[in-house]
Amino acid sequence: MRRKHYNPYQTAKPRRQSFGNYHSFNNSSWYHWSGRIGRLRFLSYQFLAIGMLLAIFAAINVLFKSLDDKILHIIMVACSVPALFYILIIYPARRLGDMEKSRWLTLLMFIPAVNVLFFIYLIIPRGRENTTSAGLPPRPNRWWHGLLALVLPLIVLLGMLMATDLPALQKYIKHAQTPQTSQPQAIPIPLKIEH
C-alpha cells in the first residue's frame, strides 16, 4: 500500500462548502423592489416597518416638544410620506410577484377601504411553488418572522385599547375619588301660614 507523500510547503486545497439550495430561493434583501416574498414574511415586514415609523413619530414628538404643534406636524408628515410610500408599494408588489399577479395592483393600497380588503387578499392566497416571472421562490421563513407577524398586531391592538380606554379609566378613578355627601342638603321651603 502506497502512502501519499505530504508536502508541508504545498498550498492547501480549498474545502468546498455546501450551501445547500442557496441559489434555489430568492435571496434579495428586505428593502429591494425585485423578488418575491411569502405571506408570513410580508406580514412581519409590514408590521415591523409600521412599528419603526411609529417609533420615529414618538421620538420626533419627544425631541421637538418645545416647537409649535404645526411645525411638529409638518416635520412628522415630511418624515412619514416617503416611508409610507415605500411600505405601501414595495412589500405588496413583491407579494403580488409571488402570486404571479400584476404589480400595478399595488395602487389599490392608496384607495381608502379598498386597501384593507386588498391587504387581506395579499395575506390569504399561497404563492407559486416554482419560478415565476418575478424570480425564484421566496426563502423559507425564520422563527422571528412568525413572532413578528403574530406579536406586533397584538401590541397594536393593545395600544389602541390603551389609547381609548386609559383616559376613560383615569376619568372614572378621579370621579370615584372625589368625596360625595351621603345626604343631599335640605332646601328651605317657605311655609304659607294662613290667618
PyMOL commands that place a pseudoatom at each C-alpha (Angstrom):
pseudoatom trace, name=CA, resn=MET, resi=1, chain=A, elem=C, hetatm=0, pos=[0.000, 0.000, 0.000]
pseudoatom trace, name=CA, resn=ARG, resi=2, chain=A, elem=C, hetatm=0, pos=[1.426, 3.290, -1.059]
pseudoatom trace, name=CA, resn=ARG, resi=3, chain=A, elem=C, hetatm=0, pos=[1.072, 6.306, 1.161]
pseudoatom trace, name=CA, resn=LYS, resi=4, chain=A, elem=C, hetatm=0, pos=[0.572, 9.731, -0.235]
pseudoatom trace, name=CA, resn=HIS, resi=5, chain=A, elem=C, hetatm=0, pos=[3.540, 11.973, 0.284]
pseudoatom trace, name=CA, resn=TYR, resi=6, chain=A, elem=C, hetatm=0, pos=[2.744, 15.005, 2.440]
pseudoatom trace, name=CA, resn=ASN, resi=7, chain=A, elem=C, hetatm=0, pos=[4.461, 18.214, 1.375]
pseudoatom trace, name=CA, resn=PRO, resi=8, chain=A, elem=C, hetatm=0, pos=[4.296, 20.902, 4.106]
pseudoatom trace, name=CA, resn=TYR, resi=9, chain=A, elem=C, hetatm=0, pos=[5.086, 23.643, 1.564]
pseudoatom trace, name=CA, resn=GLN, resi=10, chain=A, elem=C, hetatm=0, pos=[2.271, 22.824, -0.808]
pseudoatom trace, name=CA, resn=THR, resi=11, chain=A, elem=C, hetatm=0, pos=[-0.673, 25.229, -0.908]
pseudoatom trace, name=CA, resn=ALA, resi=12, chain=A, elem=C, hetatm=0, pos=[-3.764, 23.941, 0.782]
pseudoatom trace, name=CA, resn=LYS, resi=13, chain=A, elem=C, hetatm=0, pos=[-6.683, 22.858, -1.330]
pseudoatom trace, name=CA, resn=PRO, resi=14, chain=A, elem=C, hetatm=0, pos=[-9.787, 24.857, -0.518]
pseudoatom trace, name=CA, resn=ARG, resi=15, chain=A, elem=C, hetatm=0, pos=[-12.604, 22.923, 1.018]
pseudoatom trace, name=CA, resn=ARG, resi=16, chain=A, elem=C, hetatm=0, pos=[-15.858, 23.263, -0.775]
pseudoatom trace, name=CA, resn=GLN, resi=17, chain=A, elem=C, hetatm=0, pos=[-18.630, 24.307, 1.483]
pseudoatom trace, name=CA, resn=SER, resi=18, chain=A, elem=C, hetatm=0, pos=[-22.043, 23.139, 0.591]
pseudoatom trace, name=CA, resn=PHE, resi=19, chain=A, elem=C, hetatm=0, pos=[-24.552, 25.945, 0.694]
pseudoatom trace, name=CA, resn=GLY, resi=20, chain=A, elem=C, hetatm=0, pos=[-27.366, 23.527, 0.061]
pseudoatom trace, name=CA, resn=ASN, resi=21, chain=A, elem=C, hetatm=0, pos=[-30.030, 25.081, -2.068]
pseudoatom trace, name=CA, resn=TYR, resi=22, chain=A, elem=C, hetatm=0, pos=[-28.918, 28.684, -1.521]
pseudoatom trace, name=CA, resn=HIS, resi=23, chain=A, elem=C, hetatm=0, pos=[-29.439, 29.570, -5.168]
pseudoatom trace, name=CA, resn=SER, resi=24, chain=A, elem=C, hetatm=0, pos=[-32.824, 27.887, -5.464]
pseudoatom trace, name=CA, resn=PHE, resi=25, chain=A, elem=C, hetatm=0, pos=[-34.517, 30.658, -3.443]
pseudoatom trace, name=CA, resn=ASN, resi=26, chain=A, elem=C, hetatm=0, pos=[-34.936, 34.381, -3.898]
pseudoatom trace, name=CA, resn=ASN, resi=27, chain=A, elem=C, hetatm=0, pos=[-32.223, 35.907, -1.734]
pseudoatom trace, name=CA, resn=SER, resi=28, chain=A, elem=C, hetatm=0, pos=[-32.967, 39.597, -2.216]
pseudoatom trace, name=CA, resn=SER, resi=29, chain=A, elem=C, hetatm=0, pos=[-32.854, 41.820, 0.854]
pseudoatom trace, name=CA, resn=TRP, resi=30, chain=A, elem=C, hetatm=0, pos=[-35.910, 43.111, 2.655]
pseudoatom trace, name=CA, resn=TYR, resi=31, chain=A, elem=C, hetatm=0, pos=[-35.640, 46.553, 1.072]
pseudoatom trace, name=CA, resn=HIS, resi=32, chain=A, elem=C, hetatm=0, pos=[-35.326, 45.523, -2.602]
pseudoatom trace, name=CA, resn=TRP, resi=33, chain=A, elem=C, hetatm=0, pos=[-38.036, 46.118, -5.181]
pseudoatom trace, name=CA, resn=SER, resi=34, chain=A, elem=C, hetatm=0, pos=[-37.308, 42.930, -7.076]
pseudoatom trace, name=CA, resn=GLY, resi=35, chain=A, elem=C, hetatm=0, pos=[-38.018, 39.409, -5.961]
pseudoatom trace, name=CA, resn=ARG, resi=36, chain=A, elem=C, hetatm=0, pos=[-40.788, 37.541, -4.237]
pseudoatom trace, name=CA, resn=ILE, resi=37, chain=A, elem=C, hetatm=0, pos=[-41.957, 37.484, -0.642]
pseudoatom trace, name=CA, resn=GLY, resi=38, chain=A, elem=C, hetatm=0, pos=[-44.136, 34.967, 1.190]
pseudoatom trace, name=CA, resn=ARG, resi=39, chain=A, elem=C, hetatm=0, pos=[-47.202, 35.632, 3.336]
pseudoatom trace, name=CA, resn=LEU, resi=40, chain=A, elem=C, hetatm=0, pos=[-45.592, 35.425, 6.764]
pseudoatom trace, name=CA, resn=ARG, resi=41, chain=A, elem=C, hetatm=0, pos=[-42.558, 37.435, 5.740]
pseudoatom trace, name=CA, resn=PHE, resi=42, chain=A, elem=C, hetatm=0, pos=[-44.892, 40.027, 4.150]
pseudoatom trace, name=CA, resn=LEU, resi=43, chain=A, elem=C, hetatm=0, pos=[-46.827, 40.395, 7.404]
pseudoatom trace, name=CA, resn=SER, resi=44, chain=A, elem=C, hetatm=0, pos=[-43.716, 40.618, 9.553]
pseudoatom trace, name=CA, resn=TYR, resi=45, chain=A, elem=C, hetatm=0, pos=[-42.043, 43.199, 7.308]
pseudoatom trace, name=CA, resn=GLN, resi=46, chain=A, elem=C, hetatm=0, pos=[-45.207, 45.305, 7.087]
pseudoatom trace, name=CA, resn=PHE, resi=47, chain=A, elem=C, hetatm=0, pos=[-45.746, 45.397, 10.845]
pseudoatom trace, name=CA, resn=LEU, resi=48, chain=A, elem=C, hetatm=0, pos=[-42.063, 45.930, 11.573]
pseudoatom trace, name=CA, resn=ALA, resi=49, chain=A, elem=C, hetatm=0, pos=[-41.885, 48.868, 9.146]
pseudoatom trace, name=CA, resn=ILE, resi=50, chain=A, elem=C, hetatm=0, pos=[-45.032, 50.443, 10.567]
pseudoatom trace, name=CA, resn=GLY, resi=51, chain=A, elem=C, hetatm=0, pos=[-43.733, 49.922, 14.119]
pseudoatom trace, name=CA, resn=MET, resi=52, chain=A, elem=C, hetatm=0, pos=[-40.467, 51.621, 13.208]
pseudoatom trace, name=CA, resn=LEU, resi=53, chain=A, elem=C, hetatm=0, pos=[-42.397, 54.515, 11.683]
pseudoatom trace, name=CA, resn=LEU, resi=54, chain=A, elem=C, hetatm=0, pos=[-44.445, 54.908, 14.872]
pseudoatom trace, name=CA, resn=ALA, resi=55, chain=A, elem=C, hetatm=0, pos=[-41.233, 54.836, 16.919]
pseudoatom trace, name=CA, resn=ILE, resi=56, chain=A, elem=C, hetatm=0, pos=[-39.853, 57.641, 14.742]
pseudoatom trace, name=CA, resn=PHE, resi=57, chain=A, elem=C, hetatm=0, pos=[-43.051, 59.617, 15.365]
pseudoatom trace, name=CA, resn=ALA, resi=58, chain=A, elem=C, hetatm=0, pos=[-42.671, 59.152, 19.108]
pseudoatom trace, name=CA, resn=ALA, resi=59, chain=A, elem=C, hetatm=0, pos=[-39.010, 60.202, 19.008]
pseudoatom trace, name=CA, resn=ILE, resi=60, chain=A, elem=C, hetatm=0, pos=[-39.818, 63.329, 16.989]
pseudoatom trace, name=CA, resn=ASN, resi=61, chain=A, elem=C, hetatm=0, pos=[-42.615, 64.151, 19.383]
pseudoatom trace, name=CA, resn=VAL, resi=62, chain=A, elem=C, hetatm=0, pos=[-40.306, 63.862, 22.398]
pseudoatom trace, name=CA, resn=LEU, resi=63, chain=A, elem=C, hetatm=0, pos=[-37.336, 65.665, 20.833]
pseudoatom trace, name=CA, resn=PHE, resi=64, chain=A, elem=C, hetatm=0, pos=[-39.289, 68.584, 19.420]
pseudoatom trace, name=CA, resn=LYS, resi=65, chain=A, elem=C, hetatm=0, pos=[-41.835, 69.063, 22.191]
pseudoatom trace, name=CA, resn=SER, resi=66, chain=A, elem=C, hetatm=0, pos=[-40.869, 72.726, 22.581]
pseudoatom trace, name=CA, resn=LEU, resi=67, chain=A, elem=C, hetatm=0, pos=[-41.768, 73.523, 18.960]
pseudoatom trace, name=CA, resn=ASP, resi=68, chain=A, elem=C, hetatm=0, pos=[-45.153, 74.732, 17.867]
pseudoatom trace, name=CA, resn=ASP, resi=69, chain=A, elem=C, hetatm=0, pos=[-47.647, 71.962, 17.108]
pseudoatom trace, name=CA, resn=LYS, resi=70, chain=A, elem=C, hetatm=0, pos=[-47.976, 72.985, 13.451]
pseudoatom trace, name=CA, resn=ILE, resi=71, chain=A, elem=C, hetatm=0, pos=[-44.228, 72.783, 12.866]
pseudoatom trace, name=CA, resn=LEU, resi=72, chain=A, elem=C, hetatm=0, pos=[-44.114, 69.411, 14.605]
pseudoatom trace, name=CA, resn=HIS, resi=73, chain=A, elem=C, hetatm=0, pos=[-46.877, 68.076, 12.378]
pseudoatom trace, name=CA, resn=ILE, resi=74, chain=A, elem=C, hetatm=0, pos=[-45.080, 69.325, 9.258]
pseudoatom trace, name=CA, resn=ILE, resi=75, chain=A, elem=C, hetatm=0, pos=[-41.887, 67.540, 10.361]
pseudoatom trace, name=CA, resn=MET, resi=76, chain=A, elem=C, hetatm=0, pos=[-43.781, 64.329, 11.078]
pseudoatom trace, name=CA, resn=VAL, resi=77, chain=A, elem=C, hetatm=0, pos=[-45.562, 64.395, 7.714]
pseudoatom trace, name=CA, resn=ALA, resi=78, chain=A, elem=C, hetatm=0, pos=[-42.315, 65.157, 5.870]
pseudoatom trace, name=CA, resn=CYS, resi=79, chain=A, elem=C, hetatm=0, pos=[-40.671, 62.144, 7.514]
pseudoatom trace, name=CA, resn=SER, resi=80, chain=A, elem=C, hetatm=0, pos=[-43.599, 59.785, 7.111]
pseudoatom trace, name=CA, resn=VAL, resi=81, chain=A, elem=C, hetatm=0, pos=[-44.670, 60.285, 3.493]
pseudoatom trace, name=CA, resn=PRO, resi=82, chain=A, elem=C, hetatm=0, pos=[-41.604, 58.673, 1.835]
pseudoatom trace, name=CA, resn=ALA, resi=83, chain=A, elem=C, hetatm=0, pos=[-41.621, 55.821, 4.335]
pseudoatom trace, name=CA, resn=LEU, resi=84, chain=A, elem=C, hetatm=0, pos=[-45.349, 55.212, 3.852]
pseudoatom trace, name=CA, resn=PHE, resi=85, chain=A, elem=C, hetatm=0, pos=[-44.973, 55.180, 0.079]
pseudoatom trace, name=CA, resn=TYR, resi=86, chain=A, elem=C, hetatm=0, pos=[-42.167, 52.678, 0.454]
pseudoatom trace, name=CA, resn=ILE, resi=87, chain=A, elem=C, hetatm=0, pos=[-44.186, 50.436, 2.773]
pseudoatom trace, name=CA, resn=LEU, resi=88, chain=A, elem=C, hetatm=0, pos=[-47.342, 50.653, 0.672]
pseudoatom trace, name=CA, resn=ILE, resi=89, chain=A, elem=C, hetatm=0, pos=[-45.591, 49.916, -2.636]
pseudoatom trace, name=CA, resn=ILE, resi=90, chain=A, elem=C, hetatm=0, pos=[-42.569, 47.640, -2.125]
pseudoatom trace, name=CA, resn=TYR, resi=91, chain=A, elem=C, hetatm=0, pos=[-43.945, 44.809, 0.010]
pseudoatom trace, name=CA, resn=PRO, resi=92, chain=A, elem=C, hetatm=0, pos=[-47.313, 44.418, -1.738]
pseudoatom trace, name=CA, resn=ALA, resi=93, chain=A, elem=C, hetatm=0, pos=[-45.516, 44.472, -5.114]
pseudoatom trace, name=CA, resn=ARG, resi=94, chain=A, elem=C, hetatm=0, pos=[-43.204, 41.672, -4.017]
pseudoatom trace, name=CA, resn=ARG, resi=95, chain=A, elem=C, hetatm=0, pos=[-46.145, 39.721, -2.626]
pseudoatom trace, name=CA, resn=LEU, resi=96, chain=A, elem=C, hetatm=0, pos=[-48.033, 40.120, -5.910]
pseudoatom trace, name=CA, resn=GLY, resi=97, chain=A, elem=C, hetatm=0, pos=[-44.937, 38.856, -7.705]
pseudoatom trace, name=CA, resn=ASP, resi=98, chain=A, elem=C, hetatm=0, pos=[-45.109, 35.734, -5.554]
pseudoatom trace, name=CA, resn=MET, resi=99, chain=A, elem=C, hetatm=0, pos=[-48.751, 35.215, -6.529]
pseudoatom trace, name=CA, resn=GLU, resi=100, chain=A, elem=C, hetatm=0, pos=[-47.933, 35.912, -10.211]
pseudoatom trace, name=CA, resn=LYS, resi=101, chain=A, elem=C, hetatm=0, pos=[-50.239, 38.929, -10.395]
pseudoatom trace, name=CA, resn=SER, resi=102, chain=A, elem=C, hetatm=0, pos=[-49.574, 42.333, -11.906]
pseudoatom trace, name=CA, resn=ARG, resi=103, chain=A, elem=C, hetatm=0, pos=[-47.575, 44.677, -9.673]
pseudoatom trace, name=CA, resn=TRP, resi=104, chain=A, elem=C, hetatm=0, pos=[-49.796, 47.542, -10.803]
pseudoatom trace, name=CA, resn=LEU, resi=105, chain=A, elem=C, hetatm=0, pos=[-52.371, 46.245, -8.326]
pseudoatom trace, name=CA, resn=THR, resi=106, chain=A, elem=C, hetatm=0, pos=[-50.314, 47.891, -5.575]
pseudoatom trace, name=CA, resn=LEU, resi=107, chain=A, elem=C, hetatm=0, pos=[-52.070, 51.141, -6.472]
pseudoatom trace, name=CA, resn=LEU, resi=108, chain=A, elem=C, hetatm=0, pos=[-55.098, 49.695, -4.673]
pseudoatom trace, name=CA, resn=MET, resi=109, chain=A, elem=C, hetatm=0, pos=[-53.249, 50.359, -1.416]
pseudoatom trace, name=CA, resn=PHE, resi=110, chain=A, elem=C, hetatm=0, pos=[-53.931, 54.084, -1.865]
pseudoatom trace, name=CA, resn=ILE, resi=111, chain=A, elem=C, hetatm=0, pos=[-57.730, 53.765, -2.117]
pseudoatom trace, name=CA, resn=PRO, resi=112, chain=A, elem=C, hetatm=0, pos=[-59.435, 54.043, 1.288]
pseudoatom trace, name=CA, resn=ALA, resi=113, chain=A, elem=C, hetatm=0, pos=[-61.447, 50.984, 2.406]
pseudoatom trace, name=CA, resn=VAL, resi=114, chain=A, elem=C, hetatm=0, pos=[-60.260, 49.053, -0.658]
pseudoatom trace, name=CA, resn=ASN, resi=115, chain=A, elem=C, hetatm=0, pos=[-56.748, 48.923, 0.820]
pseudoatom trace, name=CA, resn=VAL, resi=116, chain=A, elem=C, hetatm=0, pos=[-57.964, 46.919, 3.818]
pseudoatom trace, name=CA, resn=LEU, resi=117, chain=A, elem=C, hetatm=0, pos=[-59.631, 44.336, 1.574]
pseudoatom trace, name=CA, resn=PHE, resi=118, chain=A, elem=C, hetatm=0, pos=[-56.567, 44.261, -0.670]
pseudoatom trace, name=CA, resn=PHE, resi=119, chain=A, elem=C, hetatm=0, pos=[-54.289, 43.719, 2.357]
pseudoatom trace, name=CA, resn=ILE, resi=120, chain=A, elem=C, hetatm=0, pos=[-56.429, 40.754, 3.403]
pseudoatom trace, name=CA, resn=TYR, resi=121, chain=A, elem=C, hetatm=0, pos=[-56.266, 39.480, -0.188]
pseudoatom trace, name=CA, resn=LEU, resi=122, chain=A, elem=C, hetatm=0, pos=[-52.464, 39.611, -0.046]
pseudoatom trace, name=CA, resn=ILE, resi=123, chain=A, elem=C, hetatm=0, pos=[-52.376, 37.526, 3.133]
pseudoatom trace, name=CA, resn=ILE, resi=124, chain=A, elem=C, hetatm=0, pos=[-54.767, 34.717, 2.225]
pseudoatom trace, name=CA, resn=PRO, resi=125, chain=A, elem=C, hetatm=0, pos=[-53.573, 33.000, -1.010]
pseudoatom trace, name=CA, resn=ARG, resi=126, chain=A, elem=C, hetatm=0, pos=[-50.394, 30.983, -1.238]
pseudoatom trace, name=CA, resn=GLY, resi=127, chain=A, elem=C, hetatm=0, pos=[-47.657, 31.947, -3.646]
pseudoatom trace, name=CA, resn=ARG, resi=128, chain=A, elem=C, hetatm=0, pos=[-46.464, 29.839, -6.562]
pseudoatom trace, name=CA, resn=GLU, resi=129, chain=A, elem=C, hetatm=0, pos=[-44.130, 26.987, -5.674]
pseudoatom trace, name=CA, resn=ASN, resi=130, chain=A, elem=C, hetatm=0, pos=[-41.841, 27.236, -8.694]
pseudoatom trace, name=CA, resn=THR, resi=131, chain=A, elem=C, hetatm=0, pos=[-40.041, 30.028, -10.519]
pseudoatom trace, name=CA, resn=THR, resi=132, chain=A, elem=C, hetatm=0, pos=[-42.260, 32.791, -11.880]
pseudoatom trace, name=CA, resn=SER, resi=133, chain=A, elem=C, hetatm=0, pos=[-41.647, 35.910, -13.935]
pseudoatom trace, name=CA, resn=ALA, resi=134, chain=A, elem=C, hetatm=0, pos=[-40.790, 37.687, -10.639]
pseudoatom trace, name=CA, resn=GLY, resi=135, chain=A, elem=C, hetatm=0, pos=[-37.965, 35.263, -9.906]
pseudoatom trace, name=CA, resn=LEU, resi=136, chain=A, elem=C, hetatm=0, pos=[-37.162, 32.308, -7.723]
pseudoatom trace, name=CA, resn=PRO, resi=137, chain=A, elem=C, hetatm=0, pos=[-39.450, 31.214, -4.861]
pseudoatom trace, name=CA, resn=PRO, resi=138, chain=A, elem=C, hetatm=0, pos=[-39.108, 33.143, -1.586]
pseudoatom trace, name=CA, resn=ARG, resi=139, chain=A, elem=C, hetatm=0, pos=[-36.790, 31.891, 1.127]
pseudoatom trace, name=CA, resn=PRO, resi=140, chain=A, elem=C, hetatm=0, pos=[-38.199, 29.763, 3.941]
pseudoatom trace, name=CA, resn=ASN, resi=141, chain=A, elem=C, hetatm=0, pos=[-39.333, 31.807, 6.926]
pseudoatom trace, name=CA, resn=ARG, resi=142, chain=A, elem=C, hetatm=0, pos=[-37.345, 32.036, 10.109]
pseudoatom trace, name=CA, resn=TRP, resi=143, chain=A, elem=C, hetatm=0, pos=[-38.757, 31.850, 13.623]
pseudoatom trace, name=CA, resn=TRP, resi=144, chain=A, elem=C, hetatm=0, pos=[-38.732, 35.612, 14.131]
pseudoatom trace, name=CA, resn=HIS, resi=145, chain=A, elem=C, hetatm=0, pos=[-40.933, 36.200, 11.075]
pseudoatom trace, name=CA, resn=GLY, resi=146, chain=A, elem=C, hetatm=0, pos=[-43.708, 34.258, 12.771]
pseudoatom trace, name=CA, resn=LEU, resi=147, chain=A, elem=C, hetatm=0, pos=[-43.080, 36.029, 16.055]
pseudoatom trace, name=CA, resn=LEU, resi=148, chain=A, elem=C, hetatm=0, pos=[-43.284, 39.476, 14.449]
pseudoatom trace, name=CA, resn=ALA, resi=149, chain=A, elem=C, hetatm=0, pos=[-46.334, 38.565, 12.389]
pseudoatom trace, name=CA, resn=LEU, resi=150, chain=A, elem=C, hetatm=0, pos=[-48.224, 37.387, 15.467]
pseudoatom trace, name=CA, resn=VAL, resi=151, chain=A, elem=C, hetatm=0, pos=[-46.969, 39.612, 18.289]
pseudoatom trace, name=CA, resn=LEU, resi=152, chain=A, elem=C, hetatm=0, pos=[-46.873, 43.035, 16.623]
pseudoatom trace, name=CA, resn=PRO, resi=153, chain=A, elem=C, hetatm=0, pos=[-50.583, 43.058, 15.706]
pseudoatom trace, name=CA, resn=LEU, resi=154, chain=A, elem=C, hetatm=0, pos=[-51.390, 42.197, 19.311]
pseudoatom trace, name=CA, resn=ILE, resi=155, chain=A, elem=C, hetatm=0, pos=[-49.211, 45.081, 20.503]
pseudoatom trace, name=CA, resn=VAL, resi=156, chain=A, elem=C, hetatm=0, pos=[-51.006, 47.420, 18.089]
pseudoatom trace, name=CA, resn=LEU, resi=157, chain=A, elem=C, hetatm=0, pos=[-54.409, 46.275, 19.363]
pseudoatom trace, name=CA, resn=LEU, resi=158, chain=A, elem=C, hetatm=0, pos=[-53.264, 46.650, 22.963]
pseudoatom trace, name=CA, resn=GLY, resi=159, chain=A, elem=C, hetatm=0, pos=[-52.002, 50.160, 22.184]
pseudoatom trace, name=CA, resn=MET, resi=160, chain=A, elem=C, hetatm=0, pos=[-55.318, 51.090, 20.591]
pseudoatom trace, name=CA, resn=LEU, resi=161, chain=A, elem=C, hetatm=0, pos=[-57.219, 49.815, 23.609]
pseudoatom trace, name=CA, resn=MET, resi=162, chain=A, elem=C, hetatm=0, pos=[-54.933, 51.694, 25.977]
pseudoatom trace, name=CA, resn=ALA, resi=163, chain=A, elem=C, hetatm=0, pos=[-55.277, 54.894, 23.962]
pseudoatom trace, name=CA, resn=THR, resi=164, chain=A, elem=C, hetatm=0, pos=[-59.059, 54.759, 24.121]
pseudoatom trace, name=CA, resn=ASP, resi=165, chain=A, elem=C, hetatm=0, pos=[-59.718, 53.142, 27.492]
pseudoatom trace, name=CA, resn=LEU, resi=166, chain=A, elem=C, hetatm=0, pos=[-56.944, 54.620, 29.630]
pseudoatom trace, name=CA, resn=PRO, resi=167, chain=A, elem=C, hetatm=0, pos=[-58.309, 58.195, 29.587]
pseudoatom trace, name=CA, resn=ALA, resi=168, chain=A, elem=C, hetatm=0, pos=[-61.785, 56.887, 30.431]
pseudoatom trace, name=CA, resn=LEU, resi=169, chain=A, elem=C, hetatm=0, pos=[-60.346, 54.838, 33.303]
pseudoatom trace, name=CA, resn=GLN, resi=170, chain=A, elem=C, hetatm=0, pos=[-58.448, 57.852, 34.653]
pseudoatom trace, name=CA, resn=LYS, resi=171, chain=A, elem=C, hetatm=0, pos=[-61.615, 59.932, 34.494]
pseudoatom trace, name=CA, resn=TYR, resi=172, chain=A, elem=C, hetatm=0, pos=[-63.529, 57.230, 36.357]
pseudoatom trace, name=CA, resn=ILE, resi=173, chain=A, elem=C, hetatm=0, pos=[-60.863, 56.979, 39.079]
pseudoatom trace, name=CA, resn=LYS, resi=174, chain=A, elem=C, hetatm=0, pos=[-60.809, 60.749, 39.503]
pseudoatom trace, name=CA, resn=HIS, resi=175, chain=A, elem=C, hetatm=0, pos=[-64.589, 60.815, 39.738]
pseudoatom trace, name=CA, resn=ALA, resi=176, chain=A, elem=C, hetatm=0, pos=[-64.632, 57.932, 42.230]
pseudoatom trace, name=CA, resn=GLN, resi=177, chain=A, elem=C, hetatm=0, pos=[-62.064, 59.616, 44.493]
pseudoatom trace, name=CA, resn=THR, resi=178, chain=A, elem=C, hetatm=0, pos=[-63.966, 62.880, 44.871]
pseudoatom trace, name=CA, resn=PRO, resi=179, chain=A, elem=C, hetatm=0, pos=[-65.841, 62.926, 48.175]
pseudoatom trace, name=CA, resn=GLN, resi=180, chain=A, elem=C, hetatm=0, pos=[-69.568, 62.828, 47.865]
pseudoatom trace, name=CA, resn=THR, resi=181, chain=A, elem=C, hetatm=0, pos=[-72.041, 63.628, 50.621]
pseudoatom trace, name=CA, resn=SER, resi=182, chain=A, elem=C, hetatm=0, pos=[-74.371, 60.875, 51.611]
pseudoatom trace, name=CA, resn=GLN, resi=183, chain=A, elem=C, hetatm=0, pos=[-77.417, 63.126, 52.077]
pseudoatom trace, name=CA, resn=PRO, resi=184, chain=A, elem=C, hetatm=0, pos=[-78.438, 65.964, 49.848]
pseudoatom trace, name=CA, resn=GLN, resi=185, chain=A, elem=C, hetatm=0, pos=[-78.613, 69.351, 51.527]
pseudoatom trace, name=CA, resn=ALA, resi=186, chain=A, elem=C, hetatm=0, pos=[-82.067, 70.404, 52.526]
pseudoatom trace, name=CA, resn=ILE, resi=187, chain=A, elem=C, hetatm=0, pos=[-83.530, 73.309, 50.663]
pseudoatom trace, name=CA, resn=PRO, resi=188, chain=A, elem=C, hetatm=0, pos=[-85.710, 75.516, 52.886]
pseudoatom trace, name=CA, resn=ILE, resi=189, chain=A, elem=C, hetatm=0, pos=[-89.283, 75.678, 51.660]
pseudoatom trace, name=CA, resn=PRO, resi=190, chain=A, elem=C, hetatm=0, pos=[-91.261, 78.731, 52.684]
pseudoatom trace, name=CA, resn=LEU, resi=191, chain=A, elem=C, hetatm=0, pos=[-94.352, 77.770, 54.614]
pseudoatom trace, name=CA, resn=LYS, resi=192, chain=A, elem=C, hetatm=0, pos=[-97.593, 79.520, 53.989]
pseudoatom trace, name=CA, resn=ILE, resi=193, chain=A, elem=C, hetatm=0, pos=[-99.309, 80.495, 57.191]
pseudoatom trace, name=CA, resn=GLU, resi=194, chain=A, elem=C, hetatm=0, pos=[-102.995, 81.190, 56.887]
pseudoatom trace, name=CA, resn=HIS, resi=195, chain=A, elem=C, hetatm=0, pos=[-104.540, 83.916, 59.106]
for i in range(1, 195): cmd.bond("trace and resi %d" % i, "trace and resi %d" % (i + 1))
show_as sticks, trace
zoom trace
